[in-house]
Amino acid sequence: MNHVLIGDIHSQADKLKSALTFIQKNIQDPRIVFLGDLFDSKNDYSDSYTVYKLVKEAELNLNAITIQSNHQDKFIRFLRGNKVTINNGLNKTISDFVLHNVSHEEMYAWLSRQAYGIVFRDAHGIEFRCAHAYFSSDIQVQEYETQYLVKAVSSRHKHEFLYGLQSSKEARVNWWESDNSENNFIRVAGHYQTLYTNLKNKSLVLDSCCGNTNGKLSIFDVNTRTLHQF
């Protein structure tokens, strides 16, 4: 099995189609990990519904796992009836699902069962710990054969999984820029509109601004350590 990591998609269905076609043609026995932020883009050409269908098909046919993220969590809160600010492309996402008659119940059931993180080993036995924004070293990872999913977390850890670390002044911490080389695992994220692939520093960040003009969708073939962009 070869894990393939897919960074933030932000409703860019055409790029996701190209990435999935490439994976099916070129990577043997793939297991896809979507790193979150599937939806929400201010671009007129965004298509949240098609992204939803493609991701669900990948879950069914390509053993894909979808990780919870801040944009998905906000959508969940909207579906619950909580008061949220409708911005950053969420209005277009909502209208896409209304247009295609996808019920709130269907979306809520799917989104709410997504894991906060996934842990697995590559073909060389190297462990990868994936979250949308930050996988804390405090999280206790149980023994596993092929993978371990993080489902239930504290409120603090939930915030870190979805939004990352913050300093005491509420400033974002660019954790991948510090020395992580002593970790016994590689920490993986999207979220930061950053592409960072220095695995010697045990860090991998795959958000290449897919929802922005001229942004790209990044995927990472774990076993071959190869980055592809679409």
N, C-alpha and C positions, 0 to 999 in steps of 0.2 A: 504494500500500500504506500502511495506517495501523497503526502499532504501538500496541498496547493493553497496558499493564503491569498485572499482577495481583499484589497483595501476598500476604502469608502467609495460607494457607488453614487450616492446622491441622485438617484432617479435617472441616470444616464443609461437607458436601455440599450442603445445601439452599441456602446462600448462594452457593456456586459455580454451582449450576444457575441461580439467578436472574441472576447476573452474565453467564453465557454466553448465556442467552436474550436478555438486553438487548443484548449485543454483536452477536448475529446479526441482531437486528431493527433496530438503530439505527446501526451503524457499518459503513460500506461498505469492503469489501476489508480486513478486519482481519488483522493478524499479532500473535498473542498472545505475550507474554513472561511466564511464571510466574516470580516472583522467589524461589521456594524455600519451604521449610517447608510442604510439602504436607500432611504428616501430623503426628500426635501432639497429642492434647488430652485433658485430664482430664474433659471433659464427657461425660455418659452418651449424649448424642445425637450424638456424633462418629461418622463413618462413613468410615474410610480407604479401604475397598474402592471405594465409589462415587466418591470423589474420584479415585482411581487410574483408574477407567474413564473418567470425564469428561475428565481431563487427556489420556489417550491418544487419546480421540476428537478432542479439540481439536488435538492434534499431527497427526492424520491429516487432519482436515477444515478446520482454520483456520490452518494453517501455524504452529502454536504451537511455541515453544521453552521448555524447562524448565531452569532454572538449579539447579545443585548448591547445597546448603545444609547447615548444621550438623546439622539433624534427619535429613535424608536420608543424610548421611555416617555418622551414628551407626547408622542402619539398615543401611547397607552393611557396616559393621564387624560388626554382629550376624550378618548373613547369611553373612559369611566365617567365622564361628565364633569371632571375637575376643570377649574378655570385655568386656562393657559393662554399665553400670548401667541396669537396666530401670526407668526413671522418666519423669516428665513426659509421660505418655500413651503411651509406646512399647509398654507391655504391651497396651493396647487396640488399637493399630495391628497388632501381631503377631497378636492373636487374630482381628481382622477378616479378615486374609488367610488364616489357617488355616481359618476358618469357610467361606470361599469357595473353598477348595482351590487357592489361588494358590501355586505352588511357590517355594521360595527361589531356584531357578535363574532363573525368569522375572523375579522382582523384581530380583535382582542384575544381570541382563543389562540391564534397562531403566535402573535407577538409575545404574549405573556408566558409562554412555555420556553422561550429562548434562554439559554444559559448565559451567565455573566462571563464565564471564561472556559477555556478548554486547554488541557495539558496532554501532550503526546510526545513520543520519541521518534526521531527520524531513523533511517536505515542504518545509521552508525551508532545508534543508542544515545544521541544527544537529545536532551529534553527541551521542548519549546512550551512556554506558558503564554497563552494568547488572551488578551482582553481588548476591548475597544480603546481604552485609554491607559490603564495601568493595572498590572497584576501584582499585588502586594506580596512581598516575601513573607508576610504574616499569615497568609492563607495556607492552611494545612491541606496538603495534597495527599490523598489516600493512595494506597497501592492500586495499580491498574494494569491491565494486559495491553489494550490497544489505545485507550484514551480515558481521560477523567474529565467530567463536566462539573463546573462550579455552579450550583443552583441557588442555594440559600446562603446569604451573606448578611453581615451587620450593615447598619445604615452608613457607617463610615466607609466600610469596604465597598458598598454599592456606589457611593459617590466617587471613589477612586476608580473603580471599574469603568464608570460612565464618563467621568470628567477629568480624571488624572489627579496628580498630587498638586497641592497648593502650599505656598509658604504661609507663615503667620500673617502676612499682609495680604493674603488672598491672591498673590501673584502665581501664575502657572509655573510649575517646575518642569524644565526640560530635562527629565531624568536620564535620557539617552546620552546627553552630553557629559555626564559625570562618569566616573570610573566604575563600570559594572563588571569588570573582567573577573572578579572573584566569585561571581554567581555560578552556581552549578547548573544553570539553565539559561536559555536565551529568552528574554522578555520581548514579546511581540505586541504591537499596537497599530492602530490607525489614528484617527481623530485630529491630529495636530497640523494638518496641511504641511506635512514634512515627509521627505523621503530620506531614510537613514538606513543603511545596510551594512554597518560595520559589525559583523558578527564576532570579530575578535574582542569587541567591547560588550558582547552578549546582549546586543540590542538590535531591534528591527522595527522600523516605523514605515508604514506603507500608505500614507495618505498623500496622494499626489494631485490634490485639488480637482478631482474628477467632476465635481458639480460646477466648477468655475469655467469661464471662457478660456479656452486653450489648455484646460487641465486634462490630465490623463488618468486612466484606471490602471493601477499597478497590481500585478500578481507575482507571487514568488513561489517557485518550484523548490520545495524544501530539500529534497534529496540531492538535487544537482546544484543547489545554491544559485539558481538563475532567476534574474528579474526580467519580466516582460511587461511592456506597457501598450495600452490601446487607446 
